[in-house]
Amino acid sequence: METLFVVLIGAIAAVLANRNIAVFNDGLRPIVSEHIEGRLKRRELALTAFAMSFGLVIGFGIPFTLTASIILIHSILLGTDIIGLVTPKNKWGTPAAALIGGLYGWGLVVGLEGFVKLFKHLPLNFLDPLGQVGAPVVVTFMAFPALAVAMQFSVKKGVITFVTAAIARQLAVFINESGVFKIGGNAVTLNQEGIALIVGMIFLFAYAMKEKADEGSGVDLASVFSEKVISIKKNVVYLVIIGALIAGATNLVLMAGDPISLNLLAEGKKTDAGIAAVARAIGFIPLIASTAIATGVYSPVGFTFIFVVGLFSPNVWVAVILGGLVIFIEVMLLSVVARFLDKYPGIRKSGENIRNAMTKLLEVALLIGGANASNMIAPGFGFFFIAGFYLLNEAAGRPIVRMAVGPVGAIAVGIIANILVALGIMSVPK
């Protein structure tokens, strides 16, 4: 059943991309819209999709999937974006996209299982150290609202947000250690990172909502792009199906929607992963909603609340039902969301800042995590390799995105270390 979920997700996501209904890569939606309106040929669209997504699949999605043995959604949906847009949109191209997308999903599952078995037979099994790549991400994630505030409003407000969030975290630590917070006589343990994250998000949206549109100067997204919204609503059935499947797969801990919740799931912290997924979903509403409303092309994961549903549902079938329902509600409320974003342009602008803040934070956290993991695999050499790898990548114009340098570097160190052990040049670290 687990393999079937992933195969169906791959097949349907590829069809959605092929039919120009939904793509996962946020940057691709405006380009797909250009093709829909006849200003971009299919061949040019296919080449652009490949250029924008292939590097992220290889350098970002796959390494994270390997480090946690859980499929990062990027590794499957960025791939199906390419498959769907490269295959022609005709009577044979769409079935071909479904077949190739399904095979791609199956390949990810089989390949992941094969890699886990392969690691056990290596001279130096570096699978456990590889899990340390994401360790700093969980702790540092709580800082992204403060960075987003600093980028959009001012450094001073960013510092205030950061300090307040840090104090809230330490208060949660104190409460946990003292055991003063009880319900029904039982001490309740607070998630300190989750508390800090919530406080930071409150500050971010409080600042954003102070910036209101002047009377008569609103863009009125709901009216300007009404045809685009209607187009999305017409395809809501397909979106409901894939939303249901992704929520079910998340409940089965087959996949995760972002590196933060993925690493928490790898540690067995499903509730904490759900809290992180909530914060990410709320933060991404402005970005996903704006691109969907303006282009008429949706995301196969919607506003990403389907991951929250999957993580908090008691079983897979409840997750499937609620996941489909959540996507349906999101699509039906697109016009309402558009009017809300018109009223509060500060929130609409925050979408891009939230995304940039998350990216910058992950770049730093994953570089630190990659260095720590590499040094556990090959003490001394690991730090040397990651530092050199990062600097040479920068000098070469970043052929590998910064976010992927840590994970890719750690995998490379693991491969090199195994070769050295096999040659007798290096001993297995204790």
CORJOMO-V437431 format. One record per residue. N is the residue number from 1. RES is the residue in one small letter. SS is DSSP state (alpha for helix, beta for strand, coil for the rest). PHI is phi in radians with two decimals (none if undefined). PSI is psi in whole degrees, 0 to 359 (999 if undefined). Layout:
n/res/ss/phi/psi
N/RES/SS/PHI/PSI
N/RES/SS/PHI/PSI
This chain:
n/res/ss/phi/psi
1/m/coil/none/321
2/e/alpha/-1.07/315
3/t/alpha/-1.12/321
4/l/alpha/-1.06/319
5/f/alpha/-0.99/310
6/v/alpha/-1.18/321
7/v/alpha/-1.09/315
8/l/alpha/-1.15/321
9/i/alpha/-1.06/315
10/g/alpha/-1.07/316
11/a/alpha/-1.16/312
12/i/alpha/-1.22/320
13/a/alpha/-1.09/321
14/a/alpha/-1.13/321
15/v/alpha/-1.16/318
16/l/alpha/-1.06/319
17/a/alpha/-1.19/317
18/n/alpha/-1.05/321
19/r/coil/-1.56/9
20/n/coil/1.07/30
21/i/coil/-1.58/317
22/a/beta/-2.72/138
23/v/coil/-2.31/150
24/f/coil/-1.42/321
25/n/coil/-1.20/115
26/d/alpha/-1.00/323
27/g/alpha/-1.23/341
28/l/alpha/-1.42/336
29/r/alpha/-1.03/313
30/p/alpha/-1.10/328
31/i/alpha/-1.27/320
32/v/alpha/-1.10/322
33/s/alpha/-1.10/322
34/e/alpha/-1.07/321
35/h/alpha/-1.20/318
36/i/alpha/-1.03/321
37/e/coil/-1.52/7
38/g/coil/1.45/11
39/r/coil/-1.68/358
40/l/coil/-2.48/128
41/k/coil/-1.27/157
42/r/alpha/-1.05/321
43/r/alpha/-1.11/318
44/e/alpha/-1.18/323
45/l/alpha/-1.10/316
46/a/alpha/-1.09/316
47/l/alpha/-1.13/320
48/t/alpha/-1.14/317
49/a/alpha/-1.05/317
50/f/alpha/-1.11/315
51/a/alpha/-1.12/323
52/m/alpha/-1.40/331
53/s/alpha/-1.93/333
54/f/alpha/-1.07/315
55/g/alpha/-1.09/324
56/l/alpha/-1.23/325
57/v/alpha/-1.13/310
58/i/alpha/-1.29/318
59/g/alpha/-1.62/347
60/f/alpha/-2.18/300
61/g/alpha/-1.08/307
62/i/alpha/-1.14/314
63/p/alpha/-1.02/318
64/f/alpha/-1.14/321
65/t/alpha/-1.06/320
66/l/alpha/-1.24/321
67/t/alpha/-1.17/332
68/a/alpha/-1.98/352
69/s/coil/1.02/28
70/i/coil/-2.28/137
71/i/beta/-1.26/118
72/l/beta/-1.31/130
73/i/alpha/-0.96/331
74/h/alpha/-1.05/324
75/s/alpha/-1.18/333
76/i/alpha/-1.66/315
77/l/alpha/-1.38/332
78/l/alpha/-1.19/324
79/g/alpha/-1.16/318
80/t/alpha/-1.24/333
81/d/alpha/-1.00/312
82/i/alpha/-1.12/312
83/i/alpha/-1.03/313
84/g/alpha/-1.15/323
85/l/alpha/-1.52/339
86/v/alpha/-1.37/324
87/t/coil/-1.32/142
88/p/coil/-1.09/149
89/k/coil/-1.58/79
90/n/coil/-2.61/188
91/k/coil/-1.14/336
92/w/coil/-1.83/337
93/g/alpha/-1.21/320
94/t/alpha/-1.16/313
95/p/alpha/-1.06/325
96/a/alpha/-1.13/320
97/a/alpha/-1.08/318
98/a/alpha/-1.10/316
99/l/alpha/-1.14/311
100/i/alpha/-1.16/321
101/g/alpha/-1.09/318
102/g/alpha/-1.13/317
103/l/alpha/-1.12/323
104/y/alpha/-1.11/316
105/g/alpha/-1.08/317
106/w/alpha/-1.08/319
107/g/alpha/-1.09/323
108/l/alpha/-1.12/316
109/v/alpha/-1.15/309
110/v/alpha/-1.12/318
111/g/alpha/-1.11/321
112/l/alpha/-1.14/316
113/e/alpha/-1.09/320
114/g/alpha/-1.12/320
115/f/alpha/-1.13/318
116/v/alpha/-1.07/318
117/k/alpha/-1.18/322
118/l/alpha/-1.08/318
119/f/alpha/-0.99/323
120/k/alpha/-1.15/337
121/h/coil/-1.72/1
122/l/coil/-1.34/152
123/p/coil/-0.99/324
124/l/coil/-2.23/104
125/n/coil/-1.35/108
126/f/coil/-1.84/21
127/l/alpha/-1.16/317
128/d/alpha/-1.15/312
129/p/alpha/-1.03/327
130/l/alpha/-1.08/332
131/g/alpha/-1.15/342
132/q/alpha/-1.31/350
133/v/alpha/-0.99/320
134/g/alpha/-1.62/0
135/a/alpha/-1.00/314
136/p/alpha/-1.22/339
137/v/alpha/-1.07/316
138/v/alpha/-1.04/316
139/v/alpha/-1.33/318
140/t/alpha/-1.37/343
141/f/alpha/-1.01/330
142/m/alpha/-1.17/347
143/a/alpha/-1.51/350
144/f/alpha/-1.15/325
145/p/alpha/-1.07/321
146/a/alpha/-1.11/319
147/l/alpha/-1.17/320
148/a/alpha/-1.10/320
149/v/alpha/-1.09/315
150/a/alpha/-1.08/321
151/m/alpha/-1.23/325
152/q/alpha/-1.66/325
153/f/coil/-1.95/292
154/s/coil/-2.95/158
155/v/alpha/-1.11/323
156/k/alpha/-1.03/313
157/k/alpha/-1.18/328
158/g/alpha/-1.13/318
159/v/alpha/-1.14/317
160/i/alpha/-1.05/316
161/t/alpha/-1.09/315
162/f/alpha/-1.11/313
163/v/alpha/-1.10/317
164/t/alpha/-1.11/316
165/a/alpha/-1.11/320
166/a/alpha/-1.13/319
167/i/alpha/-1.12/318
168/a/alpha/-1.05/321
169/r/alpha/-1.10/314
170/q/alpha/-1.20/329
171/l/alpha/-1.14/321
172/a/alpha/-1.12/321
173/v/alpha/-1.10/315
174/f/alpha/-1.08/315
175/i/alpha/-1.08/318
176/n/alpha/-1.12/317
177/e/alpha/-1.25/326
178/s/alpha/-1.47/337
179/g/coil/1.21/26
180/v/coil/-1.39/339
181/f/coil/-1.59/110
182/k/beta/-2.25/147
183/i/beta/-2.25/120
184/g/coil/1.10/31
185/g/coil/1.48/354
186/n/beta/-1.82/132
187/a/beta/-1.17/134
188/v/coil/-1.82/130
189/t/coil/-1.64/122
190/l/coil/-1.56/145
191/n/coil/-1.45/109
192/q/alpha/-1.13/320
193/e/alpha/-1.17/322
194/g/alpha/-1.10/319
195/i/alpha/-1.09/314
196/a/alpha/-1.07/320
197/l/alpha/-1.12/315
198/i/alpha/-1.09/316
199/v/alpha/-1.07/316
200/g/alpha/-1.09/318
201/m/alpha/-1.16/324
202/i/alpha/-1.08/315
203/f/alpha/-1.09/315
204/l/alpha/-1.02/310
205/f/alpha/-1.31/333
206/a/alpha/-1.14/315
207/y/alpha/-1.14/317
208/a/alpha/-1.13/323
209/m/alpha/-1.32/346
210/k/alpha/-1.24/337
211/e/coil/-1.57/97
212/k/coil/-1.81/154
213/a/coil/-1.26/141
214/d/coil/-1.17/147
215/e/coil/-1.06/126
216/g/coil/1.49/357
217/s/coil/-1.85/1
218/g/coil/-1.14/153
219/v/coil/-1.36/333
220/d/coil/0.97/65
221/l/alpha/-0.97/322
222/a/alpha/-1.06/323
223/s/alpha/-1.45/315
224/v/alpha/-1.08/320
225/f/coil/-1.95/31
226/s/alpha/-1.04/322
227/e/alpha/-1.14/324
228/k/alpha/-1.14/316
229/v/alpha/-1.13/319
230/i/alpha/-1.07/321
231/s/alpha/-1.08/318
232/i/alpha/-1.14/317
233/k/alpha/-1.10/327
234/k/alpha/-1.10/332
235/n/coil/-1.79/19
236/v/alpha/-1.09/330
237/v/alpha/-1.05/316
238/y/alpha/-1.17/323
239/l/alpha/-1.19/323
240/v/alpha/-1.09/318
241/i/alpha/-1.09/311
242/i/alpha/-1.24/327
243/g/alpha/-1.09/319
244/a/alpha/-1.12/316
245/l/alpha/-1.14/317
246/i/alpha/-1.18/320
247/a/alpha/-1.08/319
248/g/alpha/-1.12/316
249/a/alpha/-1.13/325
250/t/alpha/-1.17/319
251/n/alpha/-1.07/326
252/l/coil/-1.40/2
253/v/coil/1.01/37
254/l/coil/-1.51/329
255/m/beta/-2.59/164
256/a/beta/-2.38/156
257/g/coil/-1.55/347
258/d/coil/-2.78/162
259/p/alpha/-1.07/329
260/i/alpha/-1.18/305
261/s/alpha/-1.16/330
262/l/alpha/-1.07/315
263/n/alpha/-1.21/326
264/l/alpha/-1.18/320
265/l/alpha/-1.11/321
266/a/alpha/-1.09/333
267/e/coil/-1.56/1
268/g/coil/1.43/14
269/k/coil/-1.72/77
270/k/alpha/-1.20/320
271/t/alpha/-1.15/316
272/d/alpha/-1.09/321
273/a/alpha/-1.09/322
274/g/alpha/-1.13/319
275/i/alpha/-1.11/316
276/a/alpha/-1.09/321
277/a/alpha/-1.16/324
278/v/alpha/-1.09/312
279/a/alpha/-1.05/317
280/r/alpha/-1.13/318
281/a/alpha/-1.11/315
282/i/alpha/-1.07/316
283/g/alpha/-1.16/331
284/f/alpha/-1.60/354
285/i/alpha/-0.96/310
286/p/alpha/-1.03/318
287/l/alpha/-1.18/309
288/i/alpha/-1.19/318
289/a/alpha/-1.10/315
290/s/alpha/-1.08/314
291/t/alpha/-1.19/325
292/a/alpha/-1.20/313
293/i/alpha/-1.13/321
294/a/alpha/-1.36/337
295/t/alpha/-1.96/337
296/g/coil/1.38/9
297/v/coil/-2.02/123
298/y/beta/-1.63/181
299/s/coil/-1.85/139
300/p/coil/-1.10/344
301/v/coil/-1.86/6
302/g/coil/1.04/223
303/f/coil/-1.45/7
304/t/coil/1.35/9
305/f/alpha/-1.21/344
306/i/alpha/-1.12/333
307/f/alpha/-1.24/323
308/v/alpha/-1.09/314
309/v/alpha/-1.02/314
310/g/alpha/-1.07/321
311/l/alpha/-1.33/330
312/f/alpha/-1.74/353
313/s/coil/-1.28/145
314/p/coil/-1.22/334
315/n/coil/-2.69/172
316/v/alpha/-1.13/325
317/w/alpha/-1.31/326
318/v/alpha/-1.13/319
319/a/alpha/-1.08/318
320/v/alpha/-1.06/312
321/i/alpha/-1.14/311
322/l/alpha/-1.19/326
323/g/alpha/-1.07/314
324/g/alpha/-1.12/321
325/l/alpha/-1.14/319
326/v/alpha/-1.09/314
327/i/alpha/-1.07/318
328/f/alpha/-1.03/312
329/i/alpha/-1.09/317
330/e/alpha/-0.99/312
331/v/alpha/-1.13/317
332/m/alpha/-1.16/334
333/l/coil/-1.69/8
334/l/alpha/-0.98/318
335/s/alpha/-1.13/321
336/v/alpha/-1.13/316
337/v/alpha/-1.07/320
338/a/alpha/-1.06/316
339/r/alpha/-1.16/325
340/f/alpha/-1.14/317
341/l/alpha/-1.16/329
342/d/alpha/-1.12/319
343/k/alpha/-1.23/326
344/y/coil/-2.15/81
345/p/alpha/-1.07/336
346/g/alpha/-1.10/323
347/i/alpha/-1.23/321
348/r/alpha/-1.08/318
349/k/alpha/-1.20/332
350/s/alpha/-1.15/337
351/g/alpha/-0.97/311
352/e/alpha/-1.20/323
353/n/alpha/-1.18/323
354/i/alpha/-1.10/315
355/r/alpha/-1.10/315
356/n/alpha/-1.12/321
357/a/alpha/-1.13/316
358/m/alpha/-1.08/318
359/t/alpha/-1.08/312
360/k/alpha/-1.10/319
361/l/alpha/-1.13/316
362/l/alpha/-1.15/325
363/e/alpha/-1.02/314
364/v/alpha/-1.22/311
365/a/alpha/-1.09/318
366/l/alpha/-1.30/332
367/l/alpha/-1.18/317
368/i/alpha/-1.12/315
369/g/alpha/-1.09/318
370/g/alpha/-1.11/321
371/a/alpha/-1.16/316
372/n/alpha/-1.10/315
373/a/alpha/-1.10/316
374/s/alpha/-1.08/321
375/n/alpha/-1.26/332
376/m/alpha/-1.23/324
377/i/alpha/-1.26/313
378/a/coil/-2.40/89
379/p/coil/-0.89/131
380/g/coil/1.48/299
381/f/alpha/-1.07/326
382/g/alpha/-1.06/311
383/f/alpha/-1.08/316
384/f/alpha/-1.01/314
385/f/alpha/-1.14/313
386/i/alpha/-1.12/318
387/a/alpha/-1.06/312
388/g/alpha/-1.13/319
389/f/alpha/-1.07/316
390/y/alpha/-1.12/312
391/l/alpha/-1.16/319
392/l/alpha/-1.18/324
393/n/alpha/-1.11/320
394/e/alpha/-1.12/316
395/a/alpha/-1.12/330
396/a/coil/-1.49/5
397/g/coil/1.52/22
398/r/coil/1.01/60
399/p/coil/-1.10/334
400/i/coil/-1.91/128
401/v/coil/-1.02/144
402/r/alpha/-0.92/321
403/m/alpha/-1.06/332
404/a/alpha/-1.64/353
405/v/alpha/-1.06/315
406/g/alpha/-1.07/305
407/p/alpha/-1.07/315
408/v/alpha/-1.15/318
409/g/alpha/-1.09/320
410/a/alpha/-1.14/320
411/i/alpha/-1.12/318
412/a/alpha/-1.08/318
413/v/alpha/-1.09/320
414/g/alpha/-1.07/318
415/i/alpha/-1.16/314
416/i/alpha/-1.09/317
417/a/alpha/-1.07/321
418/n/alpha/-1.14/321
419/i/alpha/-1.12/317
420/l/alpha/-1.15/320
421/v/alpha/-1.13/316
422/a/alpha/-1.08/327
423/l/alpha/-1.47/353
424/g/coil/1.44/11
425/i/coil/-1.47/336
426/m/coil/-2.33/143
427/s/coil/-1.64/158
428/v/coil/-1.26/125
429/p/coil/-1.06/143
430/k/coil/-1.50/999
